[in-house]
Amino acid sequence: MRKMYCITCPTGCKLSVEQFGESIKVEGNECNRGVEFAETEIRNPTRSLTTTVRTTFPGVPVLPVRTEGEIPKGKIMEAMAALNKIVVGHELDCGDTVVANLVGTGVRVIATSDAIKRREQQYSKQKKQRPGGGSQSGDQDALFEDEMPDEEEELIENADIKHKDDRKPHKHKGRPHIKRGSGLRPGRS
């Protein structure tokens, strides 16, 4: 007998699953989704994959991505090895395809951020505001140089920075303090 928690809804039913050849007996579920989850988990466990891929843009060195569907659990390491080799060199919107068919599963990997596009737009706006129009080289490194406005430099120079030794001890102000390892975790009795 295998025990597992159903993760298809917030209820999180504790399931007891027994397999008899091809048939599966599930107990502890409050709805039919628990039975479907347990059957899938026993026969062909799948997972969504969320990670980052490298980019060629210095201002945005990594781009968050995810699988559009679920991939077999046994292919996760192979998928990660493939994604570690990917380097994005062009502008992407949120939802754009990064990999069309991840390790032969038929599942797309999509961008979950448009940080590259926003960064490029921010640079274009700064370039238009600068006298002379900025760098003429068209070089990718110049495209994403971080420039700190003069006001921010002054704030940093004039900031009253305190060292950690100057801080007052932390007080809990009457709130209960729960220590780590106190046993107050879900699923533990």
Contacts in CASP RR format, 6 or more apart in sequence:
PFRMAT RR
TARGET T0000
AUTHOR 0000-0000-0000
METHOD contacts of the structure
MODEL  1
MRKMYCITCPTGCKLSVEQFGESIKVEGNECNRGVEFAETEIRNPTRSLT
TTVRTTFPGVPVLPVRTEGEIPKGKIMEAMAALNKIVVGHELDCGDTVVA
NLVGTGVRVIATSDAIKRREQQYSKQKKQRPGGGSQSGDQDALFEDEMPD
EEEELIENADIKHKDDRKPHKHKGRPHIKRGSGLRPGRS
1 16 0 8 1.000
1 17 0 8 1.000
1 18 0 8 1.000
2 16 0 8 1.000
2 17 0 8 1.000
2 18 0 8 1.000
2 19 0 8 1.000
2 42 0 8 1.000
3 14 0 8 1.000
3 15 0 8 1.000
3 16 0 8 1.000
3 17 0 8 1.000
4 14 0 8 1.000
4 15 0 8 1.000
4 17 0 8 1.000
4 38 0 8 1.000
4 41 0 8 1.000
5 12 0 8 1.000
5 13 0 8 1.000
5 14 0 8 1.000
5 15 0 8 1.000
6 12 0 8 1.000
6 13 0 8 1.000
6 15 0 8 1.000
6 29 0 8 1.000
6 33 0 8 1.000
6 34 0 8 1.000
6 37 0 8 1.000
6 38 0 8 1.000
7 37 0 8 1.000
8 33 0 8 1.000
8 34 0 8 1.000
8 36 0 8 1.000
8 37 0 8 1.000
9 31 0 8 1.000
9 33 0 8 1.000
11 30 0 8 1.000
11 31 0 8 1.000
13 28 0 8 1.000
13 29 0 8 1.000
13 30 0 8 1.000
13 34 0 8 1.000
14 28 0 8 1.000
14 187 0 8 1.000
15 26 0 8 1.000
15 27 0 8 1.000
15 28 0 8 1.000
15 29 0 8 1.000
15 34 0 8 1.000
15 37 0 8 1.000
15 38 0 8 1.000
16 26 0 8 1.000
16 27 0 8 1.000
16 28 0 8 1.000
17 24 0 8 1.000
17 25 0 8 1.000
17 26 0 8 1.000
17 27 0 8 1.000
17 38 0 8 1.000
17 41 0 8 1.000
17 42 0 8 1.000
18 24 0 8 1.000
18 25 0 8 1.000
19 25 0 8 1.000
19 42 0 8 1.000
24 38 0 8 1.000
24 39 0 8 1.000
24 42 0 8 1.000
24 43 0 8 1.000
26 34 0 8 1.000
26 35 0 8 1.000
26 38 0 8 1.000
26 39 0 8 1.000
29 35 0 8 1.000
29 38 0 8 1.000
40 46 0 8 1.000
44 72 0 8 1.000
45 72 0 8 1.000
45 73 0 8 1.000
45 74 0 8 1.000
46 70 0 8 1.000
46 71 0 8 1.000
46 72 0 8 1.000
46 73 0 8 1.000
47 70 0 8 1.000
47 71 0 8 1.000
47 73 0 8 1.000
47 76 0 8 1.000
48 66 0 8 1.000
48 67 0 8 1.000
48 69 0 8 1.000
48 70 0 8 1.000
48 71 0 8 1.000
49 66 0 8 1.000
49 67 0 8 1.000
49 71 0 8 1.000
49 76 0 8 1.000
49 79 0 8 1.000
49 80 0 8 1.000
49 102 0 8 1.000
49 109 0 8 1.000
50 64 0 8 1.000
50 65 0 8 1.000
50 66 0 8 1.000
50 67 0 8 1.000
50 112 0 8 1.000
51 64 0 8 1.000
51 65 0 8 1.000
51 66 0 8 1.000
51 80 0 8 1.000
51 83 0 8 1.000
52 62 0 8 1.000
52 63 0 8 1.000
52 64 0 8 1.000
52 65 0 8 1.000
53 62 0 8 1.000
53 63 0 8 1.000
53 65 0 8 1.000
53 83 0 8 1.000
53 86 0 8 1.000
53 87 0 8 1.000
53 88 0 8 1.000
53 98 0 8 1.000
54 61 0 8 1.000
54 62 0 8 1.000
54 63 0 8 1.000
54 86 0 8 1.000
54 87 0 8 1.000
54 88 0 8 1.000
55 61 0 8 1.000
55 62 0 8 1.000
55 63 0 8 1.000
55 87 0 8 1.000
55 88 0 8 1.000
55 89 0 8 1.000
55 116 0 8 1.000
56 87 0 8 1.000
56 88 0 8 1.000
56 89 0 8 1.000
56 140 0 8 1.000
57 89 0 8 1.000
57 116 0 8 1.000
57 119 0 8 1.000
57 140 0 8 1.000
57 143 0 8 1.000
57 144 0 8 1.000
58 140 0 8 1.000
58 141 0 8 1.000
58 144 0 8 1.000
58 145 0 8 1.000
59 119 0 8 1.000
59 144 0 8 1.000
59 146 0 8 1.000
60 115 0 8 1.000
60 116 0 8 1.000
60 119 0 8 1.000
60 144 0 8 1.000
63 88 0 8 1.000
63 92 0 8 1.000
63 98 0 8 1.000
63 111 0 8 1.000
63 113 0 8 1.000
63 115 0 8 1.000
63 116 0 8 1.000
64 111 0 8 1.000
64 112 0 8 1.000
64 113 0 8 1.000
65 83 0 8 1.000
65 98 0 8 1.000
65 109 0 8 1.000
65 110 0 8 1.000
65 111 0 8 1.000
65 112 0 8 1.000
66 109 0 8 1.000
66 110 0 8 1.000
66 112 0 8 1.000
67 79 0 8 1.000
67 102 0 8 1.000
67 107 0 8 1.000
67 108 0 8 1.000
67 109 0 8 1.000
67 110 0 8 1.000
68 107 0 8 1.000
68 108 0 8 1.000
68 109 0 8 1.000
68 110 0 8 1.000
69 107 0 8 1.000
69 108 0 8 1.000
70 107 0 8 1.000
71 79 0 8 1.000
71 102 0 8 1.000
71 103 0 8 1.000
71 105 0 8 1.000
71 107 0 8 1.000
72 105 0 8 1.000
75 103 0 8 1.000
75 105 0 8 1.000
78 103 0 8 1.000
79 102 0 8 1.000
79 103 0 8 1.000
79 105 0 8 1.000
82 99 0 8 1.000
82 102 0 8 1.000
82 103 0 8 1.000
83 99 0 8 1.000
83 102 0 8 1.000
83 109 0 8 1.000
86 98 0 8 1.000
86 99 0 8 1.000
88 98 0 8 1.000
88 111 0 8 1.000
88 116 0 8 1.000
91 116 0 8 1.000
91 117 0 8 1.000
91 120 0 8 1.000
92 98 0 8 1.000
92 111 0 8 1.000
92 114 0 8 1.000
92 116 0 8 1.000
92 117 0 8 1.000
93 111 0 8 1.000
93 114 0 8 1.000
93 117 0 8 1.000
94 111 0 8 1.000
94 112 0 8 1.000
94 113 0 8 1.000
94 114 0 8 1.000
95 110 0 8 1.000
95 111 0 8 1.000
95 112 0 8 1.000
96 110 0 8 1.000
96 111 0 8 1.000
97 108 0 8 1.000
97 109 0 8 1.000
97 110 0 8 1.000
98 109 0 8 1.000
98 110 0 8 1.000
98 111 0 8 1.000
99 108 0 8 1.000
99 109 0 8 1.000
100 108 0 8 1.000
101 107 0 8 1.000
101 108 0 8 1.000
102 108 0 8 1.000
102 109 0 8 1.000
119 144 0 8 1.000
120 143 0 8 1.000
120 144 0 8 1.000
123 143 0 8 1.000
123 144 0 8 1.000
126 147 0 8 1.000
127 133 0 8 1.000
127 134 0 8 1.000
127 135 0 8 1.000
135 142 0 8 1.000
178 184 0 8 1.000
END
